[in-house]
Amino acid sequence: MLGKERSPNWSRSKSNERQLDLRKYGTTVTDAEKQFLENMPGEIKEVLRWHADAQSRGQVSQSIADFAGRFLGGMYEDGAVLPTNLSASTPKVLALVLLQHRTSPRTTGAWLNLGFALRRVALYRTQDPEETNRARLQSAIHVFDRAIQLDPDNTGKNIRAWTGMSFAYHMLAMYQKELECCAKALESDRSDLKLWLKYSFALKSAGRDDEALSTMNDAYDAYIQAGRPEELREVFADVQSATRRPCRERMAQ
């Protein structure tokens, strides 16, 4: 929601269309949850096939390696918790991340990351039918909720899950639900200025413009008081130019 979304250049090459067999990864997940990876684009299915074919695994193509790196980068920007201490290639890391909800279904991070992956696919695959992307977003919401239910006391993880749900609800134009998720994330850590901004943007999406502007201005004042942290400078430069000045001018009238 903050800043600009960067869309990767999805490969248009034809991938092998044979049925992707994911039964070997079956665990205690429900039948519906086993279908989450079945409706993925060709690039992701190719990554999963390459990973599953361990006995004869060759070098993955450069285009798929580049895709995996871009996709993981987008997930990381959204809030996914990705391994940083692996020497594995980006396609292998992506496959491990996508399959972890099957291999370790009690791991909350597995469901969290799957939610961000589903939402990213819906974001990028604008050429797919609307109902397909809506189903992906609904699945993402289900997955984020699963992560929360698995470990309800894990504040840091739950903030990421609520934020991910807000992204999905925004894309579904369910703005009141988006606002509720942002409010729950903010309740967990009211000192996080980024959460205040996400909450203000959700207020604006829900049509509560005055509250949104007031909240943005409060967040900007807190940013100034915090000494203009470098990691927030770009975000708040946009807030200052887009919202702060009109609000101050209106207050002076």
C-alpha positions as CSV (number, residue, x, y, z in Angstrom):
1,M,0.0,0.0,0.0
2,L,2.9,2.3,0.8
3,G,5.0,3.5,-2.1
4,K,4.7,2.0,-5.6
5,E,4.2,-1.6,-6.4
6,R,6.8,-3.0,-8.8
7,S,5.5,-5.6,-11.2
8,P,7.9,-8.1,-12.6
9,N,8.1,-8.9,-16.3
10,W,6.2,-12.2,-16.3
11,S,7.7,-14.7,-18.9
12,R,5.4,-15.5,-21.7
13,S,7.2,-18.7,-22.6
14,K,5.2,-21.9,-22.8
15,S,5.8,-24.1,-19.8
16,N,5.2,-27.9,-19.7
17,E,1.4,-28.3,-19.3
18,R,1.5,-31.8,-17.8
19,Q,-0.4,-32.1,-14.5
20,L,1.6,-31.0,-11.5
21,D,1.5,-33.7,-8.9
22,L,1.7,-32.3,-5.4
23,R,0.4,-35.3,-3.6
24,K,3.8,-36.2,-2.2
25,Y,3.5,-33.0,-0.1
26,G,0.2,-34.0,1.5
27,T,0.0,-33.3,5.2
28,T,-2.8,-32.5,7.7
29,V,-3.9,-29.5,5.6
30,T,-7.5,-29.6,4.5
31,D,-8.5,-30.7,1.0
32,A,-9.3,-27.1,0.1
33,E,-5.9,-25.9,1.3
34,K,-4.2,-28.5,-0.8
35,Q,-5.5,-26.7,-3.9
36,F,-3.8,-23.4,-3.2
37,L,-0.8,-24.2,-5.5
38,E,-2.9,-25.8,-8.2
39,N,-4.0,-22.5,-9.7
40,M,-0.6,-20.9,-10.0
41,P,0.8,-19.4,-13.2
42,G,3.2,-21.4,-15.4
43,E,6.3,-19.8,-14.0
44,I,5.6,-20.9,-10.4
45,K,4.5,-24.4,-11.6
46,E,7.7,-24.7,-13.5
47,V,9.7,-23.8,-10.3
48,L,7.8,-26.5,-8.4
49,R,8.2,-29.1,-11.0
50,W,11.9,-28.4,-11.2
51,H,12.2,-28.7,-7.4
52,A,10.1,-31.9,-7.2
53,D,12.2,-33.6,-9.9
54,A,15.1,-33.9,-7.5
55,Q,16.6,-37.0,-9.0
56,S,17.2,-35.5,-12.5
57,R,17.3,-31.8,-11.5
58,G,19.3,-29.8,-14.0
59,Q,20.1,-26.1,-14.1
60,V,17.0,-24.0,-14.1
61,S,16.6,-21.5,-17.0
62,Q,17.8,-18.0,-16.4
63,S,14.4,-16.5,-17.1
64,I,12.9,-18.7,-14.3
65,A,15.7,-17.8,-11.9
66,D,15.1,-14.1,-12.6
67,F,11.4,-14.6,-12.1
68,A,12.0,-16.3,-8.8
69,G,14.2,-13.5,-7.6
70,R,11.7,-10.8,-8.5
71,F,8.8,-12.7,-7.0
72,L,10.7,-13.3,-3.7
73,G,11.6,-9.6,-3.7
74,G,7.9,-8.6,-4.0
75,M,7.0,-10.9,-1.2
76,Y,9.7,-9.4,1.0
77,E,8.5,-5.9,0.3
78,D,5.0,-6.9,1.4
79,G,6.2,-8.4,4.7
80,A,7.0,-12.1,4.1
81,V,9.5,-13.7,6.4
82,L,12.0,-15.3,4.1
83,P,15.2,-17.2,4.9
84,T,18.4,-15.2,4.5
85,N,20.9,-17.8,5.6
86,L,20.5,-20.3,2.8
87,S,23.0,-20.8,0.0
88,A,20.3,-22.2,-2.2
89,S,19.3,-20.7,-5.6
90,T,16.3,-18.3,-5.7
91,P,14.1,-21.0,-7.5
92,K,14.9,-23.5,-4.7
93,V,14.1,-20.9,-2.0
94,L,10.8,-20.0,-3.7
95,A,9.8,-23.6,-4.0
96,L,10.7,-24.3,-0.3
97,V,8.7,-21.2,0.8
98,L,5.6,-22.1,-1.3
99,L,5.6,-25.8,-0.1
100,Q,6.3,-25.2,3.6
101,H,2.6,-25.0,4.5
102,R,2.5,-28.7,3.4
103,T,5.8,-29.9,4.9
104,S,5.4,-28.0,8.1
105,P,1.7,-27.1,8.5
106,R,2.1,-26.0,12.2
107,T,4.6,-23.3,11.2
108,T,2.9,-19.9,11.2
109,G,5.5,-18.4,8.9
110,A,4.6,-21.0,6.2
111,W,1.0,-19.8,6.0
112,L,2.0,-16.1,6.3
113,N,4.4,-16.4,3.3
114,L,1.8,-18.4,1.3
115,G,-0.7,-15.6,1.8
116,F,1.8,-13.0,0.5
117,A,2.5,-15.2,-2.5
118,L,-1.1,-15.6,-3.4
119,R,-1.7,-11.9,-3.1
120,R,1.3,-11.2,-5.3
121,V,0.1,-13.5,-8.0
122,A,-3.3,-11.7,-8.1
123,L,-1.4,-8.4,-8.2
124,Y,0.7,-9.3,-11.2
125,R,-1.6,-11.6,-13.2
126,T,-3.9,-8.8,-14.5
127,Q,-4.4,-10.7,-17.7
128,D,-6.1,-13.6,-15.8
129,P,-9.9,-13.7,-15.4
130,E,-11.3,-11.6,-12.6
131,E,-12.8,-14.5,-10.9
132,T,-9.5,-16.3,-10.8
133,N,-7.7,-13.5,-9.1
134,R,-10.6,-13.0,-6.7
135,A,-10.3,-16.6,-5.7
136,R,-6.6,-16.1,-5.1
137,L,-7.2,-13.1,-2.9
138,Q,-9.9,-15.0,-0.9
139,S,-7.4,-17.9,-0.5
140,A,-4.8,-15.4,0.7
141,I,-7.2,-14.1,3.4
142,H,-8.0,-17.6,4.5
143,V,-4.2,-18.3,4.7
144,F,-3.5,-15.2,6.7
145,D,-6.2,-16.1,9.1
146,R,-4.8,-19.6,9.5
147,A,-1.4,-18.0,10.5
148,I,-3.1,-15.9,13.2
149,Q,-5.1,-18.8,14.6
150,L,-2.0,-21.0,14.8
151,D,-0.2,-18.5,17.1
152,P,-2.5,-15.8,18.3
153,D,0.0,-14.4,20.8
154,N,2.8,-13.8,18.2
155,T,2.4,-10.0,17.9
156,G,5.0,-9.5,15.2
157,K,3.7,-12.2,13.0
158,N,0.1,-11.2,13.5
159,I,0.9,-7.6,12.5
160,R,2.2,-8.9,9.2
161,A,-0.8,-11.2,8.7
162,W,-3.3,-8.3,9.4
163,T,-1.4,-6.1,7.0
164,G,-1.4,-8.8,4.3
165,M,-5.2,-9.3,4.8
166,S,-5.6,-5.5,4.4
167,F,-3.8,-5.7,1.0
168,A,-6.0,-8.5,-0.2
169,Y,-9.2,-6.8,1.0
170,H,-8.1,-3.6,-0.8
171,M,-7.7,-5.4,-4.1
172,L,-11.2,-6.9,-3.5
173,A,-12.6,-3.4,-3.0
174,M,-13.8,-4.5,0.5
175,Y,-12.6,-1.2,2.1
176,Q,-14.3,-1.6,5.5
177,K,-12.7,-5.0,6.0
178,E,-9.4,-3.4,4.9
179,L,-9.8,-0.7,7.6
180,E,-10.6,-3.3,10.3
181,C,-7.5,-5.2,9.5
182,C,-5.3,-2.1,9.6
183,A,-6.9,-1.1,12.9
184,K,-6.1,-4.5,14.4
185,A,-2.5,-4.3,13.2
186,L,-2.2,-0.8,14.7
187,E,-3.7,-1.9,18.0
188,S,-0.7,-4.4,18.3
189,D,1.9,-1.7,17.9
190,R,0.8,1.9,18.1
191,S,4.5,3.1,17.9
192,D,4.9,1.9,14.3
193,L,4.6,4.9,12.0
194,K,4.1,2.7,8.9
195,L,1.1,1.1,10.5
196,W,-0.4,4.6,11.2
197,L,0.1,5.4,7.5
198,K,-1.5,2.2,6.4
199,Y,-4.4,2.9,8.7
200,S,-4.8,6.4,7.3
201,F,-4.8,5.1,3.7
202,A,-7.4,2.6,4.7
203,L,-9.5,5.4,6.2
204,K,-9.3,7.2,2.8
205,S,-10.3,4.1,0.9
206,A,-13.3,3.7,3.2
207,G,-14.4,7.3,2.3
208,R,-13.4,8.8,5.7
209,D,-11.1,11.5,4.1
210,D,-11.0,14.0,7.0
211,E,-9.9,11.3,9.5
212,A,-7.4,10.0,7.0
213,L,-5.8,13.5,6.5
214,S,-5.7,14.1,10.3
215,T,-4.1,10.7,10.9
216,M,-1.5,11.3,8.2
217,N,-0.6,14.7,9.7
218,D,-0.3,13.1,13.1
219,A,2.0,10.4,11.7
220,Y,4.1,13.1,9.9
221,D,4.5,15.1,13.1
222,A,5.6,11.9,14.9
223,Y,8.1,11.3,12.1
224,I,9.6,14.7,12.5
225,Q,9.8,14.2,16.3
226,A,11.6,10.9,15.7
227,G,14.3,12.8,13.8
228,R,13.2,11.9,10.3
229,P,14.4,8.2,10.2
230,E,16.2,7.5,7.0
231,E,14.2,4.3,6.3
232,L,10.9,6.4,6.3
233,R,12.1,9.4,4.5
234,E,10.9,8.4,1.0
235,V,7.4,7.4,2.4
236,F,6.9,10.6,4.3
237,A,8.1,12.7,1.4
238,D,5.1,11.4,-0.5
239,V,2.8,12.1,2.5
240,Q,4.1,15.6,2.9
241,S,3.5,16.5,-0.8
242,A,0.3,14.7,-1.3
243,T,-1.7,15.2,2.0
244,R,0.0,17.4,4.5
245,R,-0.1,20.7,2.7
246,P,-3.8,20.6,1.6
247,C,-4.8,19.7,5.1
248,R,-2.9,22.5,6.7
249,E,-4.2,25.0,4.2
250,R,-7.8,23.8,4.9
251,M,-7.2,24.1,8.7
252,A,-6.1,27.7,8.2
253,Q,-9.3,28.7,6.5
